[in-house]
Amino acid sequence: MAGPTVDAGGERTTPAAGPATAARPGRATVAALGGLVALGPFTTDLYLPALPSLAADLHATAPAVQLTFTAQLFGMAAGQLVFGPLSDRHGRRRPLLAGIAVYSLATLVCALAPGLGVLVAARFVQGVAGAAGLVIARAVARDCYEGVAMIRFMASLAMISGLAPIVAPVLGAQLLHVTDWRGTFAVLAGLGAVLTVLAAAALHESLPPERRHRGGLTTTLRAVGGLLHDRSFLGYVLTSTFAFGALFAYVSGSSTVLQEVYRVSPQTYSLLFAVNSVALMASTQLNGRVLVTRLRPDTLMLLGLVTAGAAGLALTLFTGVWDLGLAAVCPAMCLLMAAMGVVGPNSAAQALTTAPHAAGSASALLGLGTFLCGAVVAPLSSAGGEPSALLLGAVVLGSALLSLTAFLTLCRPRKPSAGQAA
């Protein structure tokens, strides 16, 4: 029997029998995985302050420019289905390295794009390839951890990746002083190349050959079908999907709403975005380090979903009924981000707990729903042809209510495992 090990929270634990007995990742591996997970939000957020100038340079409308955001999210959704099953069959390391290398090339094409059509296509490929880091990092978590230890590991990744939404808009705004939107994509291409080298040096295989899936497409589809017939798994996936719909509505709509409706500068927008991202990171760490030892994950999810719904309701009322302005809108956005820091890690951990022998495919379905929903809701804040704070609030509220409904109707309370016992 394996002896005690040190989990992500620094505590000594005894590995449970079953799938979560792979060697625990070292600090270098956690840092590399955190950087790869952070690449997704960094890719999204670095160019947000440049959206108005990108639209002017390419002679495009705000809804048309939103397609660059939507294409990336559709790509991220598709990439989940590519890299999740691939990692179950061929191990985690090789698909991950291939994905990040392709990401770097696609990002370089974004920087050189002669028009909006090429940019949208390159953003889609960028999203597909960039999905490798996100989906495989979650699969590695399931390979190595269970219960509270898995939530804490995800919190460690979130602490690293949570810096991306804080740093990226600020850096993106400052880059506009010395370059244009093309320069931001050149920076992302360089970052992708650096992460490819770091991942090759630091990441070790967490899925041994004897635990890999054999067979081709039929085996993959059978595994996916089995997961979708699990009511609890489906419930957690839908809960996560709609909750992140609210988050993506904020991420995609806040740039144009704050800059064009409330007339804040790119630099001020980046600072507001950073403050909200601090709220997300702080609540994620509070959840992973403190709350999960006192409350069950389902209880935490319910509290987070109710808080997200309250934030969406506040945004809708503050913009559509009372028109209280920026001073009221910003705290509501901050509350939404704090709620997502609780909902996200717990919904992902609960979903993966139901699928110990198909972590890659489970992670793929989790990400597929998230990014498909994000791709659908991203353009809605400009659905009328112009950015609308009211539409943004309504989309956030609707997404939060759908998430809460999925949780209450499909997610059966799960008994804590030995790893979840306080």
Buried (B, 14 or more C-beta within 10 A) or exposed (E): EEEEBEBBBEEEBEBBEEBBBBBBBEEEBBBBBBBBBBBBBBBBBBBBBBBBBBBEEBEBEBBBBBBBBBBBBBBBBBBBBBBBBBBBBBBBBEBBBBBBBBBBBBBBBBBEBEEBEEBBBBBBBBBBBBBBBBBBBBBBBBBBBBBBBBBBBBBBBBBBBBBBBBBBBBBBBBBBEEBEBBBBBBBBBBBBBEBBEBBBEBBEBBBEEEBBBEEEEEBBEBBBEBBEEBEBBBBBBBBBBBBBBBBBBBBBBBBBBBBBBBEBEBBBBBBBBBBBBBBBBBBBBBBBBEBBBEBBBBEBBBBBBEBBBBBBBBBBBBBBEEEEEBEBBBBBBBBBBBBBBBBBBBBBBBBBBBBBBBBBBBBBBBBBBBBBBBBBBBBBBBEEEBBBBBBBBBBBBBBBBBBBBBBEEBBEEBEEEEBBEE
